[in-house]
């Protein structure tokens, strides 16, 4: 067991990416508005994340390529190749810009709860700070401290969830009886989008190559990376489940509308009392700032890989990608009306865009020339197809409803 824990690495990056302010906010809104009714969507999200991230890790270990690089060489037809790359780049750019908006707003909510002022003012400061940290490379200095704060906040949520003793019958009903309460479709998509993060599929394929170099036997690397992926994602899923449970116990049925970090912090009062507000705000700030740095960086890696650019922190095209993501995210964070609503929308956008990236991942994972005997088998393809169909179904339904084609 100790050896397995020592080998954990890239899986924790994936888990850390979805335990950000978007997850904390979305899970709090889910628990407050629907109680335990949408836990089935969270369980589905965890399984979907494990399925897709295992494929991504396997791609990196076996082929020694990232998803972007593999995609470039998948299609022989020049037109198909251009369309595929453009679709992926668009999905990553749009999805990460939306994600960055949620990250910056989340960090802003934390600062607002501690120091006052509006979220718009803090959004500008956070955006400038993230830009400066990435431009200088100094973000690595504070990264460990920020991640440590996020881990502490996660532990507090888990302990609080145990203390509030959720109703076992309602809890199990929410897990095993799928239902969508009226008006909660966007919330369902947001819950999926905040867990199954599209850019993680690019990030994972690249990061496993550093953790398990070519000198490590392929079968050993695959076994260790699979364990790493499953354990880390289940841990992240348990934290999200704990947030939903604490929010359900604190708010569901009270008619409360969550509009601020101070309100969300109330779910931690059974454990922390009056200090809950400040602890929650600090954790939200850490989660938001960490994600506000890593999301644009991951977008730059993914886009550079897909377009064949040099993946170097000092490369001008590379820097241009993360700079655009930060600028767009900051602008939307400033002009947004309701911070909580904006964060939930950002997660929903990722849920709608996920099928685009997942489809291309499935195509790449069936290349025998690239993956040899490690390509997808029948079971993996079926599981991947089910994930894509379900997520795409929710996304299409939401788009049709937004266009007025469907009224419910």
C-alpha positions in Angstrom: 0.0 0.0 0.0 2.8 2.4 0.9 4.5 1.6 -2.5 1.2 2.4 -4.3 0.8 5.8 -2.5 4.4 6.6 -3.3 3.8 6.0 -7.0 0.8 8.4 -7.1 1.3 11.5 -9.2 -0.5 12.4 -12.4 -3.8 11.1 -11.0 -3.6 13.7 -8.2 -3.1 16.4 -10.8 -6.4 15.3 -12.4 -8.2 15.2 -9.1 -6.8 18.6 -8.1 -8.0 20.1 -11.4 -11.6 19.3 -10.6 -11.5 20.1 -6.9 -11.5 23.8 -7.6 -14.0 26.6 -6.9 -16.2 25.4 -9.6 -16.6 22.0 -7.9 -17.1 23.6 -4.4 -19.7 26.1 -5.8 -21.5 23.7 -8.1 -21.7 20.9 -5.5 -22.9 23.4 -2.9 -25.7 24.6 -5.2 -26.6 21.0 -6.0 -27.0 20.1 -2.4 -28.8 23.3 -1.5 -31.3 23.1 -4.4 -31.9 19.4 -4.9 -30.7 17.7 -1.7 -29.4 14.2 -2.5 -31.4 13.8 -5.7 -28.5 14.3 -8.1 -25.9 12.1 -6.4 -26.4 9.6 -9.3 -25.0 12.2 -11.7 -22.0 12.6 -9.5 -21.4 8.8 -9.4 -21.8 8.7 -13.2 -19.2 11.5 -13.4 -16.7 9.6 -11.3 -17.0 6.5 -13.4 -16.8 8.5 -16.6 -13.7 10.3 -15.4 -12.0 7.0 -14.5 -12.9 5.5 -18.0 -11.6 8.5 -20.0 -8.6 9.3 -17.9 -7.4 5.7 -18.0 -7.5 5.9 -21.8 -5.6 9.1 -21.7 -2.9 7.7 -19.4 -2.6 4.5 -21.5 -2.1 6.6 -24.6 0.8 8.6 -23.0 2.5 5.5 -21.5 2.4 3.4 -24.6 2.7 5.8 -27.5 4.9 8.5 -25.7 2.6 11.1 -27.3 0.1 13.5 -26.0 -3.5 13.5 -27.2 -2.9 16.5 -29.4 0.1 15.0 -31.1 -1.7 11.7 -31.6 -4.7 13.4 -33.1 -2.6 15.2 -35.7 -1.4 11.9 -37.1 -4.8 10.0 -37.0 -6.4 11.3 -40.1 -4.9 10.9 -43.6 -7.3 13.2 -45.3 -6.0 16.8 -44.9 -9.5 18.2 -44.6 -10.5 15.8 -41.8 -7.2 16.5 -40.0 -7.7 20.3 -40.1 -11.4 20.0 -39.0 -10.4 17.6 -36.1 -7.6 19.8 -34.9 -9.7 22.9 -35.1 -12.6 21.3 -33.3 -10.3 20.2 -30.4 -8.5 23.5 -30.2 -11.9 25.3 -30.2 -13.3 23.0 -27.5 -10.2 23.5 -25.3 -10.0 27.2 -25.8 -13.7 27.8 -25.2 -13.9 25.3 -22.4 -10.8 26.6 -20.6 -11.9 30.2 -21.0 -15.2 29.3 -19.3 -13.3 27.3 -16.7 -11.0 30.2 -16.1 -13.9 32.5 -15.5 -15.1 30.2 -12.8 -11.6 29.9 -11.3 -11.2 33.7 -11.1 -14.7 34.3 -9.7 -14.1 31.6 -7.1 -10.9 33.2 -5.9 -12.7 36.5 -5.9 -15.5 35.2 -3.8 -12.9 34.1 -1.2 -11.2 37.5 -1.1 -14.5 39.3 -0.9 -15.6 37.2 2.1 -12.3 38.0 3.9 -11.6 41.6 2.8 -14.8 43.0 1.3 -14.9 45.0 -2.0 -16.7 43.6 -5.1 -15.9 40.4 -6.9 -15.3 42.5 -10.0 -12.4 44.4 -8.4 -10.9 41.1 -7.1 -11.4 39.5 -10.5 -9.1 42.0 -12.1 -6.5 41.7 -9.4 -6.6 37.8 -9.6 -6.3 37.9 -13.4 -3.3 40.3 -13.3 -1.7 38.2 -10.6 -2.2 34.9 -12.5 -0.7 36.5 -15.6 2.3 37.9 -13.8 3.0 34.6 -12.0 2.9 32.6 -15.3 5.0 35.2 -17.1 7.7 35.1 -14.4 7.5 31.4 -13.7 7.2 32.2 -9.9 3.9 30.3 -9.7 5.8 27.2 -8.7 6.9 28.9 -5.5 3.4 29.3 -4.1 1.9 26.2 -5.8 2.6 23.8 -3.0 1.2 26.1 -0.3 -2.0 26.6 -2.3 -2.4 22.9 -2.9 -1.9 22.2 0.8 -4.7 24.6 1.6 -7.0 22.9 -0.9 -6.2 19.5 0.7 -7.0 20.8 4.2 -10.3 22.2 3.0 -11.2 18.9 1.5 -10.4 17.1 4.7 -12.7 19.5 6.6 -15.5 18.8 4.2 -15.1 15.1 4.6 -15.2 15.3 8.5 -18.2 17.7 8.4 -20.1 15.3 6.1 -19.6 12.6 8.7 -20.7 14.9 11.5 -23.9 16.0 9.9 -25.0 12.4 9.4 -26.9 12.5 6.2 -30.2 10.6 5.9 -29.2 7.2 4.7 -32.4 6.5 2.8 -32.3 9.8 0.9 -28.6 9.4 0.3 -29.0 5.9 -1.2 -32.0 7.0 -3.2 -30.1 9.8 -4.7 -27.2 7.5 -5.7 -29.3 4.6 -7.2 -32.5 6.3 -8.4 -31.7 8.7 -11.3 -34.0 11.7 -11.5 -33.8 15.3 -12.7 -35.9 17.7 -10.6 -37.6 20.5 -12.5 -35.2 23.2 -13.6 -32.1 21.3 -12.7 -30.8 20.1 -16.1 -28.1 22.8 -16.2 -27.0 21.8 -12.7 -26.7 18.1 -13.9 -24.6 19.1 -16.8 -22.5 21.4 -14.5 -21.9 18.6 -12.1 -20.6 16.4 -14.9 -18.6 19.3 -16.4 -16.9 20.1 -13.1 -15.8 16.5 -12.7 -14.9 15.3 -16.2 -12.7 18.1 -17.3 -11.8 18.1 -21.0 -8.3 19.6 -20.7 -7.4 16.9 -18.2 -7.4 14.4 -21.0 -4.6 16.3 -22.7 -2.8 17.0 -19.4 -2.9 13.4 -18.2 -1.4 11.9 -21.4 1.6 14.2 -21.2 2.2 14.0 -17.4 2.4 10.2 -17.3 5.3 10.3 -19.6 7.3 12.2 -17.0 6.2 10.0 -14.1 6.9 6.7 -16.0 9.7 7.2 -18.6 10.5 4.7 -21.3 12.9 2.9 -19.0 10.0 1.6 -17.0 8.5 -1.6 -18.5 5.2 -0.8 -20.2 3.0 -3.3 -18.3 4.4 -2.0 -15.0 3.8 1.6 -15.9 0.3 0.9 -17.1 -0.6 -1.0 -13.9 0.8 1.8 -11.7 -0.8 4.6 -13.7 -4.2 2.8 -13.6 -4.0 2.5 -9.8 -2.9 6.1 -9.6 -5.9 7.2 -11.7 -8.6 5.2 -10.0 -7.5 6.0 -6.4 -7.1 9.8 -7.1 -10.4 10.2 -8.9 -12.3 8.2 -6.3 -10.8 10.4 -3.6 -11.8 13.5 -5.6 -15.3 12.1 -6.1 -15.7 11.5 -2.3 -14.8 15.1 -1.6 -17.4 16.3 -4.1 -19.9 13.9 -2.5 -19.1 15.3 0.9 -19.7 18.9 -0.3 -23.1 17.9 -1.7 -24.0 16.2 1.6 -23.0 19.1 3.8 -24.9 21.6 1.6 -28.0 19.3 1.6 -27.9 19.1 5.4 -27.4 22.8 5.8 -29.7 24.3 3.1 -32.0 21.9 1.4 -35.7 22.6 2.2 -34.9 26.0 3.7 -35.6 28.0 0.6 -32.1 29.5 0.8 -30.5 30.8 -2.5 -26.7 30.5 -2.4 -25.3 33.8 -3.7 -22.0 34.2 -1.8 -19.1 32.4 -0.2 -20.3 33.4 3.2 -23.5 31.5 2.6 -21.7 28.4 1.3 -19.4 28.5 4.4 -22.4 27.9 6.6 -22.3 24.2 5.8 -19.0 23.9 7.7 -20.3 25.5 10.9 -21.1 22.2 12.6 -17.3 21.6 12.7 -15.7 25.1 12.7 -18.3 27.3 14.2 -17.8 31.1 13.6 -14.4 30.4 12.0 -16.2 28.6 9.1 -16.5 31.7 6.9 -12.9 32.6 7.0 -11.6 29.1 6.6 -14.0 28.5 3.7 -12.9 31.8 2.0 -9.3 31.0 2.4 -9.8 27.5 0.9 -11.9 28.9 -2.0 -9.1 31.5 -2.7 -6.5 28.8 -2.8 -8.5 26.5 -5.0 -9.4 29.4 -7.3 -5.9 30.8 -7.6 -4.3 27.4 -8.2 -6.8 26.5 -10.9 -6.5 30.0 -12.4 -2.8 29.3 -13.0 -3.0 25.6 -14.1 -6.0 25.9 -16.4 -4.5 28.4 -18.9 -1.2 26.5 -18.7 -2.9 23.2 -19.5 -4.7 24.9 -22.4 -1.4 26.1 -23.8 0.0 22.5 -23.6 -3.0 21.0 -25.3 -3.2 23.6 -28.1 0.5 23.5 -28.8 0.4 19.7 -29.1 -2.6 19.7 -31.4 -1.1 22.4 -33.7 2.5 21.0 -33.6 3.9 24.0 -31.8 6.9 23.9 -29.5 5.7 23.1 -25.9 8.0 25.5 -24.2 7.1 28.0 -21.5 9.2 30.6 -23.3 7.7 30.0 -26.8 5.7 33.0 -28.0 2.7 31.0 -29.4 2.6 28.9 -26.2 2.6 32.1 -24.1 -0.1 33.7 -26.3 -2.5 30.8 -25.6 -2.4 31.0 -21.8 -2.4 34.8 -22.0 -5.6 34.8 -24.1 -7.3 32.3 -21.7 -6.5 34.5 -18.7 -7.6 37.7 -20.4 -10.9 36.3 -21.7 -11.6 34.6 -18.3 -10.9 37.9 -16.5 -13.2 39.9 -18.8 -16.1 37.4 -18.3 -15.5 37.3 -14.6 -15.8 41.1 -14.4 -18.9 41.5 -16.6 -20.7 38.6 -15.1 -23.8 39.3 -13.0 -24.3 36.6 -10.4 -20.9 35.1 -9.4 -22.4 31.8 -8.4 -24.5 31.5 -11.5 -21.5 32.3 -13.7 -19.5 29.5 -12.0 -22.3 27.0 -12.6 -22.6 28.1 -16.2 -18.8 27.7 -16.7 -19.0 24.1 -15.5 -22.1 23.4 -17.8 -20.1 24.7 -20.8 -17.4 22.1 -20.1 -20.1 19.4 -19.9 -21.5 20.4 -23.3 -18.0 20.5 -24.9 -16.8 17.3 -23.3 -18.2 14.9 -26.1 -16.1 16.6 -28.8 -12.8 15.8 -27.0 -14.1 12.3 -25.8 -15.0 11.3 -29.4 -11.5 12.1 -30.7 -10.0 10.3 -27.7 -11.9 7.1 -28.6 -10.8 7.4 -32.3 -7.1 7.7 -31.2 -7.4 4.8 -28.7 -8.4 2.4 -31.5 -5.2 3.0 -33.5 -3.4 -0.4 -33.6 -0.3 1.3 -35.3 0.0 3.6 -32.3 -1.0 1.5 -29.3 -0.4 -2.1 -30.6 -1.9 -4.7 -28.3 -2.8 -1.9 -25.8 -5.4 -0.3 -28.0 -9.1 -0.2 -26.8 -10.9 -3.5 -26.5 -14.6 -4.1 -26.9 -15.4 -3.4 -23.3 -13.4 -0.1 -23.2 -15.1 1.1 -26.5 -18.6 0.3 -25.2 -17.9 2.1 -21.9 -16.4 5.1 -23.7 -19.3 5.2 -26.2 -21.9 5.1 -23.3 -20.2 8.0 -21.6 -20.1 10.0 -24.8 -23.7 9.3 -25.7 -25.0 10.2 -22.2 -23.0 13.4 -22.0 -23.8 14.4 -25.6 -27.5 13.7 -24.9 -27.6 16.1 -22.0 -25.7 18.7 -23.9 -28.0 18.5 -27.0 -31.1 18.5 -24.9 -29.9 21.7 -23.1 -29.0 23.4 -26.5 -32.5 22.5 -27.9 -34.1 23.9 -24.8 -32.1 27.1 -25.0 -33.2 27.5 -28.7 -36.9 27.0 -27.7 -37.2 23.7 -29.6 -38.0 21.9 -26.3 -40.1 23.6 -23.7 -39.4 21.4 -20.7 
